[in-house]
Amino acid sequence: MASLPTKLATKLLASLLLVVAGFVASVSTASSENTDQVLKNIESLIAARFQGLEITKISPSPVKGIYEWVSGGQIFYISEDANHLFNGALIDTITRSDLTAARVGKIHIGLINDIGDHNMLIYEPQKPINKTVTVFTDTSCPYCSQLHSEIDELLGEGIRVRYLMFPRAGLGSETHKELESVWCANDPLAAMTSAKAGGWVDHATCKNPIESHVAVANAIGLRGTPLIYLDDGQSIAGYRPAKDLIALIKE
């Protein structure tokens, strides 16, 4: 059979490619629209069956037919018909990694970052910043004071330290008032250092972000201080020596 002229063959190929591209685009659009509808259906079912629970976001999980439901700082997994729900770790058996922990960490650090640096007490290193640790802290917490006494080791490695204030005795407590005095002091960083060392902090009041700090702490399920977060969302409950934190960050 004689071959088609080059120009005609080129035109036919171009037309075929356009048809294929249009088909792929239509399938992709249909698939996207179907997923959107599934997510809306699941959201409606959750709202009806779990009244009072927040629906922050619903999205497909790594497992086909199972969807991720983010509620504040928590993750649940739910079937497409919303008849089955589980709350636990989703493990990748090939990499042996905890997919849920990684996702939760990202959600938590996102909630923390939404507070904004201007609403945190931040100790900046003299050298260029290479990492940040964020700590929920309380002036009445001995382990918080121990960690703060080692803060120069972190700063010396270029690690910035952000403090969020969590009065363990609750809002309105004496500790809450002390934390407010720290925030409202002429030199909040020096006031925090003094308070953690058991020193005096002059009483002061002003507009402050402590209630927003507590709200985020409650959303992420804080159980005690210090609670430390690394940049990637990895959390460390309780005190860790500065040298151990530095080693972990460098890994």
Beta strands, then each sheet from edge to edge (+ up, - down):
strand 1: 57-60
strand 2: 66-71
strand 3: 74-79
strand 4: 85-86
strand 5: 91-92
strand 6: 97-98
strand 7: 121-123
strand 8: 131-137
strand 9: 159-165
strand 10: 227-229
strand 11: 235-237
sheet 1: 1+ 2- 3+ 4-
sheet 2: 5+ 6-
sheet 3: 7+ 9- 8- 10+ 11-
end
